[in-house]
Amino acid sequence: MKKNMGATDKAIRILTAAAIAVLYFTNVIAGMWAIILGILAAVFLLTSFISFCPLYLPFHISTYKKKKQ
């Protein structure tokens, strides 16, 4: 897998997942919305940790910047 997510993209996804977790644990969201947003948060965390988003692939999107040597 080729990396296609930059640091800013990963940070936004992690912060979004954290915000969803806070909303869930403070009982702001519940029921079906909690399940849907929980799955979305899990996907955000997974894609952040592996630095690869499969939805970027067909659109040739990449926020990853290679380091200069």
C-alpha positions in Angstrom: 0.0 0.0 0.0 1.3 3.4 -1.0 0.8 6.2 1.6 -1.7 8.8 0.4 -2.5 10.7 3.7 -0.5 13.6 5.0 0.0 14.6 8.7 -2.7 17.3 8.6 -5.2 14.8 7.1 -4.4 12.2 9.8 -4.6 14.8 12.6 -8.1 15.9 11.4 -9.3 12.4 11.3 -8.0 11.5 14.7 -9.5 14.7 16.2 -12.9 13.9 14.5 -12.8 10.4 16.0 -12.0 11.8 19.4 -14.9 14.3 19.2 -17.3 11.4 18.2 -16.1 9.4 21.2 -16.7 12.4 23.5 -20.2 12.9 22.1 -20.9 9.2 22.7 -19.6 9.0 26.2 -21.4 12.2 27.3 -24.7 10.7 25.9 -25.1 13.5 23.3 -25.5 10.9 20.6 -27.2 7.5 21.0 -29.0 4.8 19.1 -28.5 4.5 15.4 -26.5 7.7 15.1 -24.1 6.4 17.7 -23.5 3.2 15.8 -23.0 5.0 12.4 -20.7 7.6 13.9 -18.8 5.0 15.9 -18.1 3.0 12.7 -17.0 6.2 11.0 -14.7 7.0 13.9 -13.2 3.5 13.8 -12.6 3.9 10.0 -11.0 7.3 10.5 -8.6 5.9 13.2 -7.7 2.9 11.1 -6.9 4.9 8.0 -5.0 7.4 10.1 -2.7 4.7 11.6 -2.0 3.1 8.2 -1.7 6.4 6.3 -3.9 5.1 3.5 -7.4 6.0 2.5 -8.9 3.6 -0.1 -11.5 6.3 -1.2 -8.6 8.5 -2.3 -7.4 5.9 -4.7 -10.0 6.1 -7.6 -9.9 9.9 -7.5 -6.0 10.0 -7.5 -6.1 12.2 -4.3 -3.0 12.3 -2.1 -2.3 14.6 0.8 1.0 12.9 1.5 4.1 15.0 1.0 7.4 13.1 0.5 10.4 14.3 2.5 13.2 15.8 0.6 16.5 14.1 1.0 
